[in-house]
Amino acid sequence: MALRWFAAYAVLEIAAFVAMVMTLGFGWAVLISLAAVVLGLVILRWQGRKILAELRRASRNEVDPRAPLADTALVAVSTLLLVIPGVVSTVAGTLLLFPPTRRVLRPVVVAAGARQVATAMDRAGVYATGVYGAGRGATVVEGSVVESDTPEAGHPSTPLRTRDLPQGR
């Protein structure tokens, strides 16, 4: 499957470059490709500083961390696209650096990240309720705790009171 995606990408990049060469000439096509990479790197530096500042603010609980984290993921993808040679990947990487584009794609990144975290938690045996299971196939028994003052304290038949239970379980 990955080989098909790579082949499709290669065909797309070659077709775009050939179209630029046929339209503008080889020299201009190379010059435009290099200029797009330089422009993308300049924008990456500018937007990278802004995102790092937002991450710092999020680490101090000044802003909601979801937007800076999603932007960081999109800038990482953008950086990868800028490093990969080709006109199409460079243009896509440059477009991902602009805040309006990232704002539109943020919900997709947050949903994908949440799905990945949930999958990782499931594999680790940690569930969303915060209870650590005994692994896959653990049985949960619903029940209730009854307080009773009649039996003597410390006696084996004395039921546990709610305040005696360990927290987080």
C-alpha positions as CSV (number, residue, x, y, z in Angstrom):
1,M,0.0,0.0,0.0
2,A,2.8,2.4,0.9
3,L,4.5,1.6,-2.4
4,R,1.3,2.7,-4.3
5,W,1.2,6.0,-2.4
6,F,4.9,6.6,-3.2
7,A,4.4,5.8,-6.8
8,A,1.3,8.2,-7.0
9,Y,3.4,10.9,-5.3
10,A,6.3,10.4,-7.7
11,V,4.0,10.5,-10.8
12,L,2.3,13.7,-9.5
13,E,5.6,15.5,-8.8
14,I,7.2,14.5,-12.1
15,A,4.0,15.6,-14.0
16,A,4.0,18.9,-12.2
17,F,7.7,19.6,-12.9
18,V,7.3,18.5,-16.6
19,A,4.3,20.8,-16.9
20,M,6.3,23.7,-15.4
21,V,9.2,22.9,-17.8
22,M,6.9,22.8,-20.8
23,T,5.2,26.0,-19.8
24,L,8.1,28.1,-18.5
25,G,11.3,26.4,-19.5
26,F,13.8,24.3,-17.5
27,G,15.7,27.2,-15.9
28,W,12.5,28.9,-14.7
29,A,11.1,25.6,-13.4
30,V,14.2,25.0,-11.3
31,L,14.3,28.6,-10.1
32,I,10.6,28.6,-9.1
33,S,11.2,25.2,-7.3
34,L,14.1,26.7,-5.3
35,A,12.3,29.9,-4.6
36,A,9.3,28.0,-3.2
37,V,11.6,26.0,-0.9
38,V,13.3,29.3,0.4
39,L,9.9,31.0,0.8
40,G,8.6,27.9,2.7
41,L,11.7,27.9,5.0
42,V,11.3,31.6,5.8
43,I,7.6,31.2,6.6
44,L,8.5,28.1,8.7
45,R,10.9,30.1,10.8
46,W,8.4,32.9,11.3
47,Q,5.5,30.6,12.2
48,G,7.7,28.3,14.2
49,R,8.6,31.1,16.6
50,K,4.9,31.9,17.0
51,I,4.0,28.3,17.7
52,L,6.8,27.9,20.2
53,A,5.6,31.0,22.0
54,E,2.0,29.5,22.1
55,L,3.4,26.2,23.4
56,R,5.2,28.1,26.2
57,R,1.9,29.9,27.1
58,A,0.1,26.6,27.1
59,S,2.7,25.0,29.4
60,R,2.0,27.9,31.8
61,N,-1.8,27.2,31.5
62,E,-2.4,30.6,29.9
63,V,-4.1,29.2,26.9
64,D,-5.9,25.9,25.9
65,P,-3.1,23.5,24.8
66,R,-5.1,21.8,22.0
67,A,-4.6,24.5,19.4
68,P,-0.8,24.9,19.9
69,L,-0.3,21.1,19.9
70,A,-2.4,20.6,16.8
71,D,-0.4,23.5,15.1
72,T,2.8,21.9,16.2
73,A,1.8,18.6,14.5
74,L,0.8,20.5,11.3
75,V,4.0,22.4,11.2
76,A,5.9,19.1,11.6
77,V,4.1,17.8,8.6
78,S,4.7,21.0,6.8
79,T,8.4,20.8,7.5
80,L,8.5,17.2,6.2
81,L,6.8,18.4,3.0
82,L,9.3,21.2,2.6
83,V,12.2,18.9,3.0
84,I,10.9,16.3,0.4
85,P,11.9,17.5,-3.0
86,G,9.2,18.4,-5.4
87,V,7.0,21.3,-6.4
88,V,3.7,19.8,-5.2
89,S,5.0,18.9,-1.7
90,T,6.7,22.3,-1.3
91,V,3.5,24.1,-2.2
92,A,1.5,21.9,0.2
93,G,4.0,22.4,2.9
94,T,4.0,26.1,2.4
95,L,0.2,26.2,2.5
96,L,0.2,24.3,5.8
97,L,2.3,27.0,7.4
98,F,-0.4,29.7,7.0
99,P,-2.6,30.1,10.1
100,P,-6.0,30.0,8.2
101,T,-5.1,26.6,6.7
102,R,-4.0,25.3,10.1
103,R,-7.2,26.6,11.7
104,V,-9.3,24.6,9.1
105,L,-7.2,21.4,9.6
106,R,-7.0,21.6,13.4
107,P,-10.2,19.6,14.2
108,V,-8.9,16.8,11.9
109,V,-5.6,16.7,13.7
110,V,-7.2,16.8,17.2
111,A,-9.6,13.9,16.2
112,A,-6.7,11.8,14.8
113,G,-4.6,12.5,17.9
114,A,-7.5,11.5,20.2
115,R,-8.0,8.3,18.3
116,Q,-4.3,7.5,18.5
117,V,-4.2,8.2,22.3
118,A,-7.3,6.1,22.9
119,T,-5.7,3.2,20.9
120,A,-2.5,3.5,22.8
121,M,-4.3,3.5,26.1
122,D,-6.3,0.5,25.1
123,R,-3.2,-1.4,24.2
124,A,-1.6,-0.5,27.6
125,G,-4.7,-1.6,29.5
126,V,-5.5,1.9,30.8
127,Y,-9.0,3.0,30.3
128,A,-10.6,6.4,29.9
129,T,-12.2,6.2,33.3
130,G,-8.8,6.3,34.9
131,V,-9.1,2.8,36.3
132,Y,-6.2,0.4,35.6
133,G,-7.5,-2.9,34.4
134,A,-5.8,-6.2,34.9
135,G,-5.3,-6.3,31.1
136,R,-7.6,-7.4,28.4
137,G,-10.5,-9.6,29.5
138,A,-10.6,-8.0,33.0
139,T,-14.1,-8.4,34.6
140,V,-15.7,-5.4,36.2
141,V,-18.3,-6.3,38.9
142,E,-20.8,-3.6,39.7
143,G,-21.6,-3.2,43.3
144,S,-22.1,-0.8,46.2
145,V,-20.4,-0.2,49.6
146,V,-22.7,-0.5,52.6
147,E,-21.7,1.3,55.8
148,S,-22.6,-0.3,59.1
149,D,-21.8,0.8,62.6
150,T,-23.0,-2.4,64.3
151,P,-20.1,-4.8,63.8
152,E,-17.0,-4.3,65.9
153,A,-14.2,-2.3,64.2
154,G,-11.3,-4.4,62.9
155,H,-13.5,-7.6,62.9
156,P,-13.0,-9.6,59.6
157,S,-16.8,-9.5,58.9
158,T,-16.8,-5.7,59.1
159,P,-17.6,-4.3,55.7
160,L,-15.4,-1.5,54.4
161,R,-16.7,2.0,54.6
162,T,-16.4,4.3,51.6
163,R,-13.7,6.4,53.4
164,D,-11.6,3.3,53.9
165,L,-11.3,2.5,50.2
166,P,-8.1,3.7,48.5
167,Q,-8.6,6.7,46.3
168,G,-8.6,6.3,42.5
169,R,-9.9,2.8,42.5
